[in-house]
Amino acid sequence: MKKGQIYEGTIEKVLFPNKGQIEAEGRTVTVKNGLPGQTVRYQVTKVRKGKAEGRIVEVVKRAPLECEPACRHFADCGGCTWQNLPYEEQLRLKEQQVKALLDQAVSGYTYIFEGIKESPNRYGYRNKMEFSFGDGRKDGPLELGMHKRGSFYDIVTVEDCRIADEDFGRILKETLSYFQEQKTSFYHKMQHTGYLRHLLVRKAAKTGEILAALVTTTQAEEGEQVLLEGWKKRIQDLTLDGTLTGLLHIKNNSLADVVQNDGTEVLFGRNYFYEELLGLRFRITPFSFFQTNSPGAEVLYETVRAYIGDTKDQTVYDLYSGTGTIAQILSPVAGRVIGVEIVSEAVEAARENAKENQLSNCEFLAGDVLKMLDDIQEKPDVIVLDPPRDGVHPKALKKIIDFGVDRIVYISCKPTSLARDLELLQACGYQVERGCCVDMFPWSGNVESIVLLSKLKSNKMKHINVELEMDELDLTAAESKATYEEIKDYVLKQSGLKVSNLYIAQVK
């Protein structure tokens, strides 16, 4: 197998989040954007010992379960992965992926896996979209939308995006039309020149409030204020299903292709909107972290609350707390909740939200979890973890483990990171009791996972590492070829221990 060559093969399975596996010439080839059962032609982009990576050039034969995509932009847009897979099959695939990762991480005991919970809304569920300005081809007309599939530069306009609310499409279409008429320049990533960068739109599912922000560089166009006033009027004149509560101009001079705040001007209304979850009201600013699927978030947080169980008169740590959503949902059933979040703007929003919801037993601290854990005087009874995609820093995780709480609930938007962190948690005396996943991102390969971990206690379970020298034991020929489970039974019988679980660390 050589780099650059074209091959043909069938995708046998897809690992999280989007890694199709093809067996060819004694190697496992990984390709993106494929479905189990598809026969594809692919170009090899990287070759390693026993492994390779490739790029799909053509789908030769569709998968047996493949369907026509509901979104007309799917062939070009890189925003969705599985528009061509029926929703029920997406759920099944995500459930299999998460369970396989948890099964691999959990060893020596059994746990309860409760499957996947579907999103209440399959379409129009996203409450936040970041659209990019650019062109669809070099020196082509101005476009506004998502990056083309597999491209860092080209943009495809997605006014009919199916995963976003219809108001998003209306605002996108009017914004693009206006700036095309004005012949306004967009920011070129390589030359670092130009004006228009992004359009950020957020809309609350429950209240219907809308916040839209135009993100530009500070390389001001001639007559910038007149230009911005014109955009403001065009958006204000739109007929929308929701209520426009704010229009903002955000300046961003970052070299990276991200929405960064280097200064915000309120053109109309206010710089926040309100959303409601499980009877609570949340104030959300342009850069506040908030789950992008509000109805799905209610399913997620109800599951978290059920996993935590009774917290009456107990202190709960909500680590990586964002705008304090989880902390406030737990507040009515806990003695005290302490949230820790590194983004200071999110912490301020969390404090405002707690005040708005008249919750007096919540405290929110700004800082890195690794450092803040040393400064909090009140120790936790229960810990909730909802870290970024890369999981918990090992040093922070060790400090969390050292608190020795009975229960830890770990929420993860990247189950591979969760599986990695479970290794240390289990090695330090915790075990997974139950787990499940919630589909917060229909038509994509992403999924939220939740596990409940409990600390092993001497009065209900022994955690014993046993090192056996097999040649010193009085074993029959059959016993000397015993399986792992048979060895455990033998140790229990010989030792007289009465325990429900035993983990043997090493067998010699």
C-alpha positions as CSV (number, residue, x, y, z in Angstrom):
1,M,0.0,0.0,0.0
2,K,1.5,3.3,-1.1
3,K,0.6,6.9,-0.2
4,G,-1.3,8.7,-3.0
5,Q,-2.6,5.4,-4.6
6,I,-6.4,4.8,-5.1
7,Y,-7.9,1.7,-3.7
8,E,-11.4,0.2,-3.3
9,G,-12.9,-1.4,-0.2
10,T,-15.9,-1.8,2.1
11,I,-16.3,0.1,5.4
12,E,-16.8,-2.6,7.9
13,K,-17.5,-0.4,11.0
14,V,-17.3,3.2,12.1
15,L,-15.6,4.0,15.4
16,F,-16.3,7.2,17.4
17,P,-16.7,9.8,16.2
18,N,-16.2,9.4,12.4
19,K,-13.6,6.8,11.8
20,G,-14.6,4.3,9.1
21,Q,-12.5,1.1,9.2
22,I,-11.5,-0.8,6.0
23,E,-9.3,-3.9,6.1
24,A,-6.9,-4.0,3.1
25,E,-3.5,-5.7,2.5
26,G,-3.1,-6.6,6.1
27,R,-3.7,-3.0,7.3
28,T,-6.6,-1.2,8.9
29,V,-7.3,1.9,6.8
30,T,-9.2,4.8,8.5
31,V,-11.5,7.0,6.4
32,K,-13.8,9.8,7.4
33,N,-17.4,10.6,6.3
34,G,-18.3,7.0,5.5
35,L,-21.1,4.6,6.6
36,P,-20.9,1.0,7.7
37,G,-21.5,-1.2,4.6
38,Q,-20.5,1.4,2.0
39,T,-18.1,0.3,-0.8
40,V,-15.8,3.3,-1.5
41,R,-12.8,4.3,-3.6
42,Y,-10.3,6.0,-1.4
43,Q,-6.9,7.7,-1.8
44,V,-4.3,6.7,0.8
45,T,-3.0,9.9,2.6
46,K,-0.8,8.3,5.3
47,V,0.8,4.9,5.8
48,R,2.0,3.5,9.1
49,K,3.0,0.0,10.3
50,G,-0.2,-2.0,10.3
51,K,-2.4,1.1,9.8
52,A,-3.2,3.7,7.1
53,E,-5.4,6.7,6.6
54,G,-7.3,7.6,3.5
55,R,-9.7,10.1,1.9
56,I,-12.9,8.9,0.2
57,V,-12.9,9.8,-3.4
58,E,-16.2,8.1,-4.5
59,V,-18.9,6.0,-3.0
60,V,-19.1,3.0,-5.4
61,K,-22.0,1.2,-3.6
62,R,-24.3,2.6,-1.1
63,A,-24.7,1.0,2.3
64,P,-27.8,-1.2,2.7
65,L,-29.4,1.3,5.2
66,E,-28.4,4.5,3.5
67,C,-31.1,7.0,2.7
68,E,-31.5,10.3,0.8
69,P,-30.3,13.2,2.9
70,A,-33.0,15.6,4.1
71,C,-30.8,18.7,3.7
72,R,-30.0,19.9,0.2
73,H,-26.6,21.2,1.4
74,F,-25.3,17.9,2.7
75,A,-23.2,17.0,-0.3
76,D,-21.1,20.1,0.0
77,C,-21.4,21.2,3.7
78,G,-19.1,19.9,6.4
79,G,-21.5,20.6,9.2
80,C,-23.3,17.2,9.3
81,T,-21.9,13.7,9.0
82,W,-24.9,11.4,8.8
83,Q,-27.7,13.1,6.9
84,N,-27.7,10.0,4.7
85,L,-28.4,7.6,7.6
86,P,-31.9,7.2,9.1
87,Y,-32.1,8.7,12.6
88,E,-32.9,5.3,14.2
89,E,-29.7,3.9,12.7
90,Q,-27.7,6.9,14.0
91,L,-28.9,6.2,17.5
92,R,-28.0,2.5,17.2
93,L,-24.5,3.3,15.9
94,K,-23.8,5.9,18.6
95,E,-25.0,3.6,21.3
96,Q,-22.8,0.8,20.0
97,Q,-19.8,3.1,19.8
98,V,-20.2,4.4,23.4
99,K,-20.9,1.0,24.9
100,A,-17.8,-0.5,23.1
101,L,-15.6,2.3,24.6
102,L,-17.1,1.8,28.1
103,D,-16.8,-2.0,27.9
104,Q,-13.2,-1.7,27.0
105,A,-12.5,0.8,29.9
106,V,-14.4,-1.2,32.5
107,S,-12.7,-4.4,33.6
108,G,-13.2,-7.0,36.3
109,Y,-16.8,-6.2,37.1
110,T,-20.2,-5.6,35.5
111,Y,-22.1,-2.3,35.2
112,I,-25.5,-1.2,33.9
113,F,-25.6,0.3,30.5
114,E,-28.9,2.1,29.8
115,G,-28.6,2.7,26.1
116,I,-29.2,6.0,24.3
117,K,-31.8,8.7,24.8
118,E,-32.9,10.4,21.6
119,S,-33.1,14.2,21.0
120,P,-36.7,15.6,21.4
121,N,-36.1,17.5,18.2
122,R,-34.4,15.9,15.2
123,Y,-34.3,19.0,13.1
124,G,-34.0,22.7,13.9
125,Y,-32.5,21.9,17.3
126,R,-29.4,24.0,17.3
127,N,-29.7,27.2,19.4
128,K,-26.4,28.6,18.2
129,M,-24.6,28.8,14.8
130,E,-21.4,30.4,13.8
131,F,-21.4,31.1,10.1
132,S,-18.3,32.2,8.2
133,F,-17.8,34.7,5.4
134,G,-15.7,33.7,2.4
135,D,-16.1,32.5,-1.1
136,G,-17.0,29.1,-2.6
137,R,-14.0,29.2,-5.0
138,K,-11.0,31.5,-5.4
139,D,-12.1,35.0,-6.4
140,G,-15.8,33.9,-6.4
141,P,-18.7,35.9,-5.1
142,L,-19.2,36.4,-1.4
143,E,-20.7,33.4,0.5
144,L,-21.9,33.1,4.1
145,G,-22.3,29.7,5.8
146,M,-20.3,26.6,6.7
147,H,-16.9,25.3,5.4
148,K,-17.2,23.0,2.5
149,R,-16.6,19.4,3.4
150,G,-12.8,18.8,3.6
151,S,-11.9,22.4,3.0
152,F,-10.3,25.0,5.2
153,Y,-11.0,27.9,2.9
154,D,-14.1,27.4,0.7
155,I,-17.5,28.4,2.1
156,V,-20.9,27.0,1.1
157,T,-24.0,29.2,1.8
158,V,-26.5,27.2,3.9
159,E,-29.7,29.2,4.1
160,D,-31.7,26.0,4.3
161,C,-29.7,24.3,7.0
162,R,-31.9,21.6,8.5
163,I,-30.3,21.4,12.0
164,A,-30.7,25.2,12.7
165,D,-33.9,27.1,13.4
166,E,-35.5,28.7,10.3
167,D,-34.9,32.2,11.7
168,F,-31.2,31.5,11.4
169,G,-31.6,31.0,7.6
170,R,-33.6,34.2,7.3
171,I,-30.9,36.2,9.1
172,L,-28.1,34.6,7.1
173,K,-29.8,35.2,3.8
174,E,-30.5,38.9,4.5
175,T,-27.0,39.5,5.9
176,L,-25.4,37.9,2.8
177,S,-27.6,39.8,0.4
178,Y,-26.9,43.1,2.1
179,F,-23.1,42.8,2.1
180,Q,-23.1,41.5,-1.5
181,E,-24.9,44.6,-2.5
182,Q,-22.4,46.8,-0.6
183,K,-19.5,44.8,-2.1
184,T,-17.9,44.5,1.3
185,S,-14.6,42.5,1.6
186,F,-14.2,39.4,3.7
187,Y,-11.2,38.4,5.8
188,H,-8.6,36.3,3.9
189,K,-6.9,33.9,6.2
190,M,-3.6,33.8,4.4
191,Q,-3.2,37.5,3.6
192,H,-4.8,38.6,7.0
193,T,-6.7,41.3,5.2
194,G,-10.4,42.1,4.8
195,Y,-13.4,43.0,7.0
196,L,-16.2,40.4,7.4
197,R,-15.4,37.3,9.4
198,H,-18.5,35.6,11.0
199,L,-22.1,35.9,11.7
200,L,-23.1,34.5,15.2
201,V,-26.7,33.8,15.8
202,R,-28.3,32.4,19.0
203,K,-32.0,31.7,19.7
204,A,-33.7,30.4,22.8
205,A,-36.0,27.4,22.2
206,K,-38.4,28.3,25.0
207,T,-38.5,32.1,25.0
208,G,-37.9,32.6,21.3
209,E,-35.4,35.4,22.0
210,I,-32.7,36.0,19.3
211,L,-29.3,37.5,19.5
212,A,-27.3,38.1,16.3
213,A,-23.7,39.4,16.1
214,L,-21.7,40.5,13.1
215,V,-18.0,39.7,13.7
216,T,-15.4,41.7,11.8
217,T,-11.8,42.7,11.9
218,T,-10.8,46.2,12.9
219,Q,-9.6,46.9,9.4
220,A,-12.5,49.3,9.0
221,E,-14.3,49.7,5.7
222,E,-14.9,53.2,4.5
223,G,-18.1,54.5,6.1
224,E,-18.2,51.6,8.6
225,Q,-20.9,53.1,10.9
226,V,-23.2,53.7,7.9
227,L,-22.5,50.1,6.8
228,L,-23.4,48.7,10.2
229,E,-26.5,50.9,10.5
230,G,-27.6,49.5,7.1
231,W,-27.2,45.9,8.3
232,K,-29.0,46.7,11.5
233,K,-32.0,48.1,9.7
234,R,-32.2,45.1,7.3
235,I,-32.2,42.6,10.1
236,Q,-34.7,44.6,12.2
237,D,-37.1,44.7,9.2
238,L,-37.1,41.0,8.8
239,T,-40.2,38.9,9.7
240,L,-39.0,36.4,12.2
241,D,-40.8,33.7,14.2
242,G,-38.8,34.7,17.3
243,T,-38.1,38.0,18.9
244,L,-35.0,40.0,18.0
245,T,-33.5,41.1,21.4
246,G,-30.1,42.3,20.3
247,L,-27.8,43.1,17.4
248,L,-24.1,43.3,18.1
249,H,-20.8,44.3,16.3
250,I,-17.9,42.2,17.6
251,K,-14.3,43.0,16.7
252,N,-12.0,40.1,16.2
253,N,-8.3,40.3,15.1
254,S,-7.3,36.8,16.0
255,L,-5.2,35.0,13.3
256,A,-7.1,31.8,14.1
257,D,-10.4,31.0,12.5
258,V,-12.4,31.5,15.7
259,V,-15.0,33.9,17.0
260,Q,-13.0,36.0,19.6
261,N,-14.1,39.1,21.4
262,D,-11.7,42.0,21.0
263,G,-14.5,44.5,21.7
264,T,-18.3,44.5,21.4
265,E,-20.6,47.3,20.4
266,V,-24.4,47.0,21.0
267,L,-26.1,48.2,17.8
268,F,-29.6,47.4,19.0
269,G,-31.2,46.1,22.2
270,R,-29.0,44.2,24.6
271,N,-26.0,41.8,24.5
272,Y,-27.8,38.8,26.1
273,F,-31.0,36.8,25.8
274,Y,-32.9,34.4,28.1
275,E,-33.5,30.7,27.8
276,E,-35.4,28.4,30.2
277,L,-34.6,24.9,31.2
278,L,-36.5,22.7,33.7
279,G,-38.3,25.7,35.2
280,L,-35.2,27.8,35.6
281,R,-34.3,31.0,33.6
282,F,-30.8,31.5,32.2
283,R,-29.2,34.7,30.9
284,I,-26.9,33.9,28.0
285,T,-24.3,36.2,26.4
286,P,-22.6,35.8,23.0
287,F,-19.7,33.8,24.4
288,S,-21.4,32.0,27.3
289,F,-21.2,28.2,27.1
290,F,-24.6,26.7,26.9
291,Q,-25.7,23.4,25.5
292,T,-26.6,23.9,21.8
293,N,-29.7,21.7,22.0
294,S,-32.0,23.1,24.7
295,P,-34.7,20.4,24.7
296,G,-31.9,17.8,24.6
297,A,-30.2,19.5,27.5
298,E,-33.3,19.0,29.6
299,V,-33.1,15.2,28.9
300,L,-29.3,15.3,29.8
301,Y,-29.8,17.2,33.0
302,E,-32.7,15.2,34.2
303,T,-30.5,12.1,33.7
304,V,-27.7,13.8,35.7
305,R,-30.1,14.6,38.5
306,A,-31.4,11.0,38.6
307,Y,-27.8,9.6,38.6
308,I,-26.8,11.8,41.5
309,G,-29.7,10.8,43.6
310,D,-30.3,12.2,47.1
311,T,-28.1,15.2,47.9
312,K,-30.2,16.7,50.7
313,D,-28.0,18.7,53.1
314,Q,-24.9,17.7,51.0
315,T,-22.3,19.8,49.3
316,V,-22.0,19.3,45.5
317,Y,-19.0,20.4,43.4
318,D,-20.0,21.3,39.8
319,L,-16.6,21.3,38.1
320,Y,-16.2,22.9,34.7
321,S,-19.6,24.6,35.4
322,G,-19.9,27.0,32.5
323,T,-22.8,29.3,33.1
324,G,-23.8,27.2,36.1
325,T,-26.7,25.3,34.5
326,I,-26.1,22.0,36.3
327,A,-25.4,23.7,39.6
328,Q,-28.6,25.5,39.5
329,I,-30.7,22.5,38.5
330,L,-29.2,20.6,41.5
331,S,-29.5,23.6,43.9
332,P,-33.1,22.9,44.9
333,V,-32.3,19.3,46.0
334,A,-28.8,20.0,47.5
335,G,-27.5,21.6,50.7
336,R,-24.9,23.7,48.8
337,V,-23.5,23.7,45.3
338,I,-20.1,25.1,44.4
339,G,-19.3,25.7,40.7
340,V,-15.8,26.2,39.3
341,E,-15.2,27.5,35.8
342,I,-12.1,29.0,34.1
343,V,-14.0,31.5,31.8
344,S,-14.7,34.6,34.0
345,E,-17.6,35.8,31.7
346,A,-19.3,32.5,32.2
347,V,-18.9,32.7,36.0
348,E,-20.4,36.2,36.0
349,A,-23.4,34.9,34.0
350,A,-23.8,32.0,36.4
351,R,-23.9,34.4,39.4
352,E,-26.5,36.5,37.6
353,N,-28.5,33.4,36.7
354,A,-28.5,32.2,40.3
355,K,-29.7,35.6,41.5
356,E,-32.4,35.6,38.8
357,N,-33.6,32.2,39.9
358,Q,-33.5,33.2,43.6
359,L,-31.0,30.4,44.5
360,S,-29.1,31.3,47.6
361,N,-27.1,28.1,48.1
362,C,-25.0,28.4,44.9
363,E,-21.4,29.8,44.8
364,F,-19.4,30.2,41.6
365,L,-15.7,30.6,41.5
366,A,-13.6,31.7,38.5
367,G,-10.3,29.8,37.9
368,D,-8.6,26.7,36.7
369,V,-10.1,23.6,38.4
370,L,-6.5,22.3,39.0
371,K,-5.6,25.3,41.1
372,M,-9.0,26.1,42.6
373,L,-9.5,22.7,44.3
374,D,-6.7,23.7,46.7
375,D,-8.4,26.9,47.8
376,I,-12.0,25.8,48.5
377,Q,-12.5,25.4,52.2
378,E,-15.8,23.4,52.1
379,K,-15.2,19.8,51.0
380,P,-17.7,18.0,48.7
381,D,-20.0,15.1,49.4
382,V,-20.7,14.6,45.6
383,I,-18.8,15.7,42.5
384,V,-20.2,16.4,39.0
385,L,-17.7,16.6,36.2
386,D,-18.5,18.2,32.8
387,P,-15.1,18.9,31.3
388,P,-14.1,20.1,27.9
389,R,-13.7,17.6,25.0
390,D,-10.2,16.6,26.0
391,G,-11.4,15.5,29.5
392,V,-9.9,16.2,32.9
393,H,-6.2,17.0,33.3
394,P,-4.6,14.0,35.1
395,K,-3.3,16.2,38.0
396,A,-6.8,17.7,38.5
397,L,-8.4,14.2,38.3
398,K,-6.0,13.0,41.0
399,K,-7.1,15.9,43.3
400,I,-10.7,15.1,42.6
401,I,-10.2,11.4,43.5
402,D,-8.4,12.4,46.7
403,F,-11.6,14.0,48.1
404,G,-12.9,10.4,48.4
405,V,-16.5,11.3,47.7
406,D,-19.0,8.4,47.5
407,R,-20.4,9.4,44.1
408,I,-19.0,11.1,41.0
409,V,-21.1,11.8,37.9
410,Y,-19.0,12.3,34.8
411,I,-20.6,14.0,31.7
412,S,-18.6,13.9,28.5
413,C,-19.1,15.1,24.9
414,K,-16.2,13.0,23.8
415,P,-16.5,9.4,25.1
416,T,-12.9,8.6,24.2
417,S,-11.8,11.1,26.8
418,L,-14.2,9.6,29.3
419,A,-12.8,6.1,28.7
420,R,-9.3,7.3,29.2
421,D,-10.2,9.1,32.5
422,L,-12.0,6.0,33.7
423,E,-8.7,4.1,33.9
424,L,-7.3,6.4,36.6
425,L,-10.7,6.6,38.4
426,Q,-10.9,2.8,38.6
427,A,-7.3,2.4,39.6
428,C,-7.9,4.7,42.5
429,G,-10.9,2.8,43.9
430,Y,-14.0,3.9,41.9
431,Q,-16.2,1.8,39.7
432,V,-18.8,2.5,37.1
433,E,-22.3,1.7,38.4
434,R,-24.3,2.8,35.4
435,G,-24.0,4.8,32.2
436,C,-25.9,5.9,29.2
437,C,-25.7,8.4,26.3
438,V,-27.9,11.3,25.2
439,D,-28.1,12.3,21.5
440,M,-27.6,16.0,21.7
441,F,-26.4,16.3,18.1
442,P,-28.6,14.5,15.5
443,W,-27.1,14.0,12.1
444,S,-23.6,14.4,13.4
445,G,-21.2,11.8,14.9
446,N,-21.1,13.4,18.3
447,V,-22.9,12.3,21.4
448,E,-23.0,13.1,25.1
449,S,-22.2,10.3,27.6
450,I,-22.9,10.1,31.3
451,V,-21.6,7.6,33.9
452,L,-22.2,7.3,37.7
453,L,-19.1,6.1,39.6
454,S,-19.2,5.0,43.2
455,K,-16.3,4.5,45.6
456,L,-15.5,1.0,46.7
457,K,-16.1,0.6,50.4
458,S,-14.9,-2.1,52.8
459,N,-18.3,-2.8,54.2
460,K,-19.9,-3.5,50.8
461,M,-17.0,-4.5,48.5
462,K,-13.4,-5.5,48.6
463,H,-10.9,-4.1,46.1
464,I,-8.0,-6.6,46.4
465,N,-5.0,-6.7,44.1
466,V,-3.6,-10.3,44.2
467,E,-0.3,-11.4,42.7
468,L,-0.3,-15.1,42.2
469,E,2.8,-17.3,41.7
470,M,1.0,-20.1,40.0
471,D,3.8,-22.7,40.4
472,E,3.5,-22.3,44.3
473,L,-0.1,-23.2,44.3
474,D,-1.4,-26.8,44.8
475,L,-3.3,-27.0,41.5
476,T,-4.3,-29.9,39.3
477,A,-3.4,-29.9,35.6
478,A,-6.9,-28.6,34.8
479,E,-6.7,-25.9,37.4
480,S,-3.3,-24.7,36.1
481,K,-5.0,-23.8,32.9
482,A,-7.8,-21.9,34.7
483,T,-9.6,-18.9,33.2
484,Y,-9.4,-15.5,34.9
485,E,-12.9,-16.1,36.5
486,E,-11.9,-19.5,37.7
487,I,-8.8,-18.1,39.3
488,K,-10.9,-15.5,41.2
489,D,-13.2,-18.3,42.5
490,Y,-10.1,-20.3,43.6
491,V,-8.7,-17.3,45.5
492,L,-12.0,-16.6,47.3
493,K,-12.3,-20.3,48.2
494,Q,-8.8,-20.6,49.6
495,S,-8.8,-17.3,51.4
496,G,-12.3,-17.6,52.9
497,L,-13.2,-14.1,51.8
498,K,-16.8,-13.3,51.3
499,V,-16.8,-10.4,48.7
500,S,-19.0,-9.6,45.8
501,N,-16.2,-8.4,43.6
502,L,-12.6,-9.2,43.2
503,Y,-10.0,-7.7,40.8
504,I,-6.8,-9.6,40.4
505,A,-4.1,-7.2,39.2
506,Q,-1.6,-9.7,37.9
507,V,-1.3,-13.5,37.3
508,K,2.0,-15.2,37.0
